[in-house]
Amino acid sequence: MIVDVHTHLTWYPDHTSEQFAAEALASKLVKLQQSGGEAYSARLDLHSYDARPDDHWAASASADRVVVFGIQARATGIWVPNELIAEYVAEHPEKLIGWCSVDPNEPDCVEQLEYCVSNLGLRGLKLGPTYQHFDPTDRKHWPLFAKAAELGIPTIWHQGTTFPSAARLRWASPLQLEDVAMDFPDLRIIVAHLGHPWEEDLIALLRKSPNMYADISAVHYRPWRYWQAMVTAMEYGVTHKLLLASDFPSATIENVIAGLRNVNRIVEGTSFPKIPVEIQDRIISENWKAALPEYLQGLPADSVAALS
């Protein structure tokens, strides 16, 4: 079973500022040019990063379960209502799994999280210190993390670089989550995008943190870094903690699977180590079960047995 653990619902101008949309467009143009998509790129505009419900649903066809969320980060010009996510998920409950986002700088963020889980039925929490301008080592945020742990929900963190000029990269390092992982050992933490470009730091942290995982979205654009990160994960014995994700609308699940299947292409014809197909297969269809075992619930008994 394929589970996409990282997708977005958002569109300009309802949820993003013009500056954010323009910088997202510039980022997408670079990716397209790197992949030879110049002809297509000429048709892009400020809506190029939109992920409306119809677009998202069409892009979700190849996955069996899809995690979807927005992000609430006034500091970088993004604000997606959690109610929008809940309403969309209610249209496709057989596939979609809604997560919320709350801004830790909001004085009622703990109450917001409780509302999103208890009233809206959302089942995880999206955080992004670099977008939301908060220090993940500051103990004033501990009540929010404690509430997430109490509710038993997983969290996904954007700990890595990003394109908005308003982002604060000093709070983006994966190592900033070490204290959170140690003080909340029951809190499930998924670090997005392999923590790029600090993949090695993230892998060291994954090895020592039992309840920490990482998704592989948005890394296949850079083949050399991607191959190095995957080899490092293999050498440190943490490939079982890597999860499939698209980061839609940045990419689709088909793009990410193709990138993973081609991870060894850059070292073909050399004696450099290769990522075995067996590891790739587990990332695509197996590893999610340890990180998100509750997603087995609701499946027919024979399906669960086949997946176990």
Kinemage of the C-alpha trace (Angstrom):
@kinemage 1
@onewidth
@group {chain A} dominant
@subgroup {mainchain}
@vectorlist {calphas} color= white
{ca met a 1} P 0.000 0.000 0.000
{ca ile a 2} L 1.317 3.444 -0.935
{ca val a 3} L 0.935 6.240 1.621
{ca asp a 4} L 1.901 9.784 0.666
{ca val a 5} L 2.717 11.404 4.009
{ca his a 6} L 3.157 15.012 2.820
{ca thr a 7} L 0.833 17.021 0.546
{ca his a 8} L -0.578 20.553 0.659
{ca leu a 9} L -3.841 22.325 -0.005
{ca thr a 10} L -3.375 26.046 -0.694
{ca trp a 11} L -3.819 28.642 -3.407
{ca tyr a 12} L -3.082 32.257 -4.241
{ca pro a 13} L -4.419 34.778 -3.290
{ca asp a 14} L -6.713 33.251 -0.661
{ca his a 15} L -3.966 31.616 1.385
{ca thr a 16} L -0.654 33.089 0.283
{ca ser a 17} L 0.725 36.576 -0.149
{ca glu a 18} L 1.813 37.864 -3.545
{ca gln a 19} L 5.444 37.784 -2.432
{ca phe a 20} L 5.190 34.127 -1.422
{ca ala a 21} L 3.451 33.242 -4.714
{ca ala a 22} L 6.095 35.075 -6.743
{ca glu a 23} L 8.954 33.354 -4.941
{ca ala a 24} L 7.229 29.985 -5.288
{ca leu a 25} L 6.946 30.637 -9.010
{ca ala a 26} L 10.657 31.467 -9.244
{ca ser a 27} L 11.533 28.281 -7.361
{ca lys a 28} L 9.355 26.162 -9.637
{ca leu a 29} L 10.885 27.717 -12.750
{ca val a 30} L 14.359 26.707 -11.575
{ca lys a 31} L 13.228 23.113 -10.990
{ca leu a 32} L 11.598 22.935 -14.413
{ca gln a 33} L 14.659 24.336 -16.148
{ca gln a 34} L 16.860 21.804 -14.374
{ca ser a 35} L 14.618 19.018 -15.645
{ca gly a 36} L 14.325 20.361 -19.187
{ca gly a 37} L 10.823 21.787 -18.830
{ca glu a 38} L 11.471 25.261 -20.238
{ca ala a 39} L 8.592 25.111 -22.731
{ca tyr a 40} L 6.101 24.326 -19.992
{ca ser a 41} L 7.606 26.933 -17.667
{ca ala a 42} L 6.624 29.756 -20.049
{ca arg a 43} L 2.972 29.107 -19.165
{ca leu a 44} L 3.395 29.493 -15.397
{ca asp a 45} L 2.124 32.437 -13.340
{ca leu a 46} L 1.442 33.325 -9.694
{ca his a 47} L -1.014 30.419 -9.522
{ca ser a 48} L 1.662 27.886 -10.469
{ca tyr a 49} L 1.938 26.658 -6.889
{ca asp a 50} L -1.818 26.368 -6.346
{ca ala a 51} L -3.118 23.126 -4.911
{ca arg a 52} L -6.897 23.330 -5.069
{ca pro a 53} L -9.069 20.358 -4.071
{ca asp a 54} L -9.658 19.183 -7.659
{ca asp a 55} L -5.939 19.418 -8.474
{ca his a 56} L -4.995 17.621 -5.290
{ca trp a 57} L -7.520 14.847 -5.799
{ca ala a 58} L -6.361 14.222 -9.359
{ca ala a 59} L -2.745 14.081 -8.207
{ca ser a 60} L -3.646 11.579 -5.482
{ca ala a 61} L -4.791 8.843 -7.861
{ca ser a 62} L -1.671 6.674 -7.485
{ca ala a 63} L -1.681 6.556 -3.675
{ca asp a 64} L -3.857 4.496 -1.352
{ca arg a 65} L -3.711 6.976 1.538
{ca val a 66} L -2.753 10.659 1.317
{ca val a 67} L -1.925 12.982 4.200
{ca val a 68} L -3.002 16.556 3.416
{ca phe a 69} L -2.559 19.777 5.363
{ca gly a 70} L -2.063 23.498 5.009
{ca ile a 71} L 0.319 25.655 6.971
{ca gln a 72} L -0.330 28.637 9.205
{ca ala a 73} L 2.655 30.981 9.111
{ca arg a 74} L 1.845 34.677 9.039
{ca ala a 75} L 5.553 35.527 9.122
{ca thr a 76} L 6.061 34.198 5.593
{ca gly a 77} L 2.664 35.036 4.139
{ca ile a 78} L 0.854 31.677 4.346
{ca trp a 79} L -2.388 30.988 6.190
{ca val a 80} L -4.579 28.005 5.330
{ca pro a 81} L -7.702 27.499 7.501
{ca asn a 82} L -7.814 24.108 9.164
{ca glu a 83} L -11.545 24.002 8.460
{ca leu a 84} L -10.735 23.904 4.729
{ca ile a 85} L -8.654 20.776 5.234
{ca ala a 86} L -11.377 19.108 7.320
{ca glu a 87} L -14.068 19.899 4.735
{ca tyr a 88} L -11.974 18.537 1.877
{ca val a 89} L -11.052 15.345 3.726
{ca ala a 90} L -14.734 14.753 4.549
{ca glu a 91} L -15.395 14.497 0.797
{ca his a 92} L -12.938 11.588 0.416
{ca pro a 93} L -12.600 9.874 3.803
{ca glu a 94} L -11.652 6.570 2.177
{ca lys a 95} L -8.311 8.000 1.058
{ca leu a 96} L -7.508 11.375 2.572
{ca ile a 97} L -6.098 11.893 6.062
{ca gly a 98} L -6.239 15.485 7.238
{ca trp a 99} L -3.644 17.081 9.465
{ca cys a 100} L -3.768 20.559 10.952
{ca ser a 101} L -1.274 23.357 11.287
{ca val a 102} L -1.146 25.798 14.177
{ca asp a 103} L 1.295 28.644 14.615
{ca pro a 104} L 3.211 28.164 17.895
{ca asn a 105} L 3.424 31.953 18.254
{ca glu a 106} L -0.348 32.202 18.682
{ca pro a 107} L -1.226 32.502 22.395
{ca asp a 108} L -4.034 29.943 22.073
{ca cys a 109} L -2.092 27.453 19.926
{ca val a 110} L -2.602 24.596 22.414
{ca glu a 111} L -6.358 25.176 22.419
{ca gln a 112} L -6.328 25.415 18.615
{ca leu a 113} L -4.617 22.035 18.389
{ca glu a 114} L -7.153 20.471 20.737
{ca tyr a 115} L -9.995 21.926 18.632
{ca cys a 116} L -8.494 20.691 15.365
{ca val a 117} L -8.152 17.141 16.653
{ca ser a 118} L -11.260 16.857 18.831
{ca asn a 119} L -13.707 18.947 16.788
{ca leu a 120} L -12.410 18.892 13.214
{ca gly a 121} L -11.159 15.298 13.321
{ca leu a 122} L -7.691 16.166 12.020
{ca arg a 123} L -5.077 13.551 12.823
{ca gly a 124} L -1.644 15.155 12.798
{ca leu a 125} L 0.226 18.444 13.161
{ca lys a 126} L 2.336 20.330 10.614
{ca leu a 127} L 5.043 22.663 11.951
{ca gly a 128} L 7.675 24.745 10.179
{ca pro a 129} L 9.946 26.849 12.418
{ca thr a 130} L 11.624 28.456 9.410
{ca tyr a 131} L 8.211 29.548 8.063
{ca gln a 132} L 6.550 30.307 11.392
{ca his a 133} L 9.554 32.085 12.928
{ca phe a 134} L 9.760 30.131 16.143
{ca asp a 135} L 12.704 28.606 17.955
{ca pro a 136} L 12.039 24.863 18.368
{ca thr a 137} L 14.477 24.740 21.311
{ca asp a 138} L 12.559 27.371 23.310
{ca arg a 139} L 10.766 25.690 26.219
{ca lys a 140} L 7.868 28.128 25.965
{ca his a 141} L 6.649 25.907 23.101
{ca trp a 142} L 6.796 22.717 25.179
{ca pro a 143} L 3.064 22.810 26.099
{ca leu a 144} L 2.163 22.533 22.395
{ca phe a 145} L 4.438 19.532 21.884
{ca ala a 146} L 3.148 17.996 25.122
{ca lys a 147} L -0.431 18.344 23.867
{ca ala a 148} L 0.443 16.658 20.572
{ca ala a 149} L 2.054 13.791 22.490
{ca glu a 150} L -0.967 13.547 24.800
{ca leu a 151} L -3.320 13.405 21.807
{ca gly a 152} L -1.194 10.647 20.285
{ca ile a 153} L -0.918 12.391 16.921
{ca pro a 154} L 2.137 12.409 14.626
{ca thr a 155} L 3.892 15.646 13.731
{ca ile a 156} L 5.686 16.659 10.547
{ca trp a 157} L 8.356 19.354 10.655
{ca his a 158} L 9.889 21.378 7.855
{ca gln a 159} L 13.494 21.361 9.102
{ca gly a 160} L 15.485 22.321 6.045
{ca thr a 161} L 16.076 25.086 3.557
{ca thr a 162} L 13.270 26.747 1.631
{ca phe a 163} L 12.725 29.455 -0.987
{ca pro a 164} L 10.816 32.341 0.729
{ca ser a 165} L 13.091 35.290 1.453
{ca ala a 166} L 11.156 35.865 4.695
{ca ala a 167} L 12.050 32.400 6.047
{ca arg a 168} L 14.416 32.187 9.042
{ca leu a 169} L 16.989 29.513 8.264
{ca arg a 170} L 18.581 29.695 11.702
{ca trp a 171} L 15.632 27.666 12.980
{ca ala a 172} L 15.698 25.199 10.087
{ca ser a 173} L 18.464 22.794 11.151
{ca pro a 174} L 17.252 19.255 11.960
{ca leu a 175} L 19.508 19.210 15.044
{ca gln a 176} L 17.225 21.835 16.573
{ca leu a 177} L 14.765 18.982 17.190
{ca glu a 178} L 17.090 16.963 19.411
{ca asp a 179} L 15.723 18.378 22.672
{ca val a 180} L 12.126 17.931 21.480
{ca ala a 181} L 12.787 14.288 20.607
{ca met a 182} L 14.528 13.631 23.933
{ca asp a 183} L 11.997 15.440 26.146
{ca phe a 184} L 8.978 13.941 24.337
{ca pro a 185} L 10.012 10.358 23.527
{ca asp a 186} L 6.405 9.374 22.722
{ca leu a 187} L 5.953 12.186 20.203
{ca arg a 188} L 6.198 10.912 16.638
{ca ile a 189} L 8.293 13.293 14.573
{ca ile a 190} L 8.608 13.200 10.774
{ca val a 191} L 11.223 15.549 9.344
{ca ala a 192} L 10.331 16.662 5.827
{ca his a 193} L 12.634 16.580 2.799
{ca leu a 194} L 15.395 14.580 4.541
{ca gly a 195} L 16.296 17.842 6.272
{ca his a 196} L 18.080 19.077 3.143
{ca pro a 197} L 20.792 20.362 2.887
{ca trp a 198} L 21.602 19.014 6.368
{ca glu a 199} L 20.865 15.402 5.483
{ca glu a 200} L 23.847 14.025 7.419
{ca asp a 201} L 22.785 15.822 10.615
{ca leu a 202} L 19.273 14.455 10.229
{ca ile a 203} L 20.512 10.905 9.671
{ca ala a 204} L 22.625 11.095 12.836
{ca leu a 205} L 19.537 12.278 14.710
{ca leu a 206} L 17.323 9.568 13.206
{ca arg a 207} L 19.696 6.888 14.443
{ca lys a 208} L 19.454 7.982 18.083
{ca ser a 209} L 15.767 8.989 18.171
{ca pro a 210} L 13.425 5.974 18.273
{ca asn a 211} L 10.286 7.915 17.336
{ca met a 212} L 11.765 10.088 14.582
{ca tyr a 213} L 11.345 9.506 10.837
{ca ala a 214} L 11.978 11.489 7.652
{ca asp a 215} L 10.203 11.877 4.337
{ca ile a 216} L 12.060 11.875 1.014
{ca ser a 217} L 10.047 14.542 -0.790
{ca ala a 218} L 11.705 17.359 -2.754
{ca val a 219} L 15.168 15.763 -2.671
{ca his a 220} L 15.153 13.981 -6.046
{ca tyr a 221} L 15.546 17.341 -7.820
{ca arg a 222} L 19.222 17.283 -6.799
{ca pro a 223} L 20.505 13.842 -7.896
{ca trp a 224} L 23.975 14.069 -6.379
{ca arg a 225} L 22.799 15.193 -2.943
{ca tyr a 226} L 19.976 12.649 -3.080
{ca trp a 227} L 22.288 9.730 -3.808
{ca gln a 228} L 24.726 10.826 -1.086
{ca ala a 229} L 21.932 11.151 1.473
{ca met a 230} L 20.487 7.738 0.641
{ca val a 231} L 23.898 6.067 0.859
{ca thr a 232} L 24.519 7.759 4.210
{ca ala a 233} L 21.131 6.556 5.478
{ca met a 234} L 22.014 3.044 4.344
{ca glu a 235} L 25.449 3.145 6.017
{ca tyr a 236} L 23.914 4.337 9.306
{ca gly a 237} L 21.121 1.771 9.188
{ca val a 238} L 18.138 4.122 9.084
{ca thr a 239} L 16.602 3.495 5.657
{ca his a 240} L 13.672 1.794 7.416
{ca lys a 241} L 12.787 5.239 8.828
{ca leu a 242} L 12.452 6.929 5.417
{ca leu a 243} L 8.900 7.584 4.212
{ca leu a 244} L 7.393 8.215 0.794
{ca ala a 245} L 6.035 11.725 0.209
{ca ser a 246} L 5.383 14.039 -2.722
{ca asp a 247} L 5.149 17.533 -1.177
{ca phe a 248} L 2.395 18.193 -3.736
{ca pro a 249} L 2.125 20.647 -5.501
{ca ser a 250} L 5.927 20.680 -5.544
{ca ala a 251} L 5.800 17.222 -7.161
{ca thr a 252} L 3.569 14.180 -7.529
{ca ile a 253} L 4.003 10.749 -6.020
{ca glu a 254} L 4.878 9.452 -9.492
{ca asn a 255} L 7.715 12.004 -9.712
{ca val a 256} L 9.099 10.931 -6.346
{ca ile a 257} L 8.916 7.208 -7.088
{ca ala a 258} L 10.635 7.776 -10.442
{ca gly a 259} L 13.338 9.782 -8.681
{ca leu a 260} L 13.879 6.995 -6.162
{ca arg a 261} L 14.045 4.341 -8.879
{ca asn a 262} L 16.690 6.473 -10.622
{ca val a 263} L 18.714 7.275 -7.501
{ca asn a 264} L 21.671 5.172 -8.694
{ca arg a 265} L 21.787 6.606 -12.206
{ca ile a 266} L 24.313 9.286 -11.291
{ca val a 267} L 26.864 6.641 -10.267
{ca glu a 268} L 26.170 4.090 -13.006
{ca gly a 269} L 29.369 2.594 -14.360
{ca thr a 270} L 31.300 3.316 -11.151
{ca ser a 271} L 32.197 1.292 -8.076
{ca phe a 272} L 30.278 3.661 -5.812
{ca pro a 273} L 27.649 1.965 -3.613
{ca lys a 274} L 24.126 1.539 -4.952
{ca ile a 275} L 20.786 1.710 -3.181
{ca pro a 276} L 19.296 -1.796 -3.492
{ca val a 277} L 15.854 -2.227 -5.023
{ca glu a 278} L 14.725 -3.908 -1.792
{ca ile a 279} L 15.359 -0.696 0.171
{ca gln a 280} L 13.546 1.318 -2.474
{ca asp a 281} L 10.570 -1.050 -2.321
{ca arg a 282} L 10.303 -0.711 1.450
{ca ile a 283} L 10.361 3.091 1.253
{ca ile a 284} L 7.571 3.018 -1.313
{ca ser a 285} L 5.186 0.609 0.356
{ca glu a 286} L 6.366 -0.635 3.767
{ca asn a 287} L 8.081 1.918 6.002
{ca trp a 288} L 4.955 3.955 6.721
{ca lys a 289} L 3.550 1.101 8.829
{ca ala a 290} L 5.989 1.698 11.692
{ca ala a 291} L 5.549 5.483 11.648
{ca leu a 292} L 1.769 5.563 11.128
{ca pro a 293} L 0.346 2.214 12.258
{ca glu a 294} L -3.102 3.709 12.874
{ca tyr a 295} L -3.530 4.019 9.107
{ca leu a 296} L -3.963 0.248 8.994
{ca gln a 297} L -7.248 0.743 10.843
{ca gly a 298} L -10.330 0.598 8.680
{ca leu a 299} L -8.739 -1.701 6.140
{ca pro a 300} L -10.282 -5.123 5.528
{ca ala a 301} L -8.740 -7.841 7.691
{ca asp a 302} L -7.280 -9.660 4.718
{ca ser a 303} L -5.600 -6.454 3.538
{ca val a 304} L -4.040 -5.862 6.966
{ca ala a 305} L -2.741 -9.429 7.024
{ca ala a 306} L -1.209 -9.013 3.582
{ca leu a 307} L 0.496 -5.783 4.646
{ca ser a 308} L 1.863 -7.173 7.913
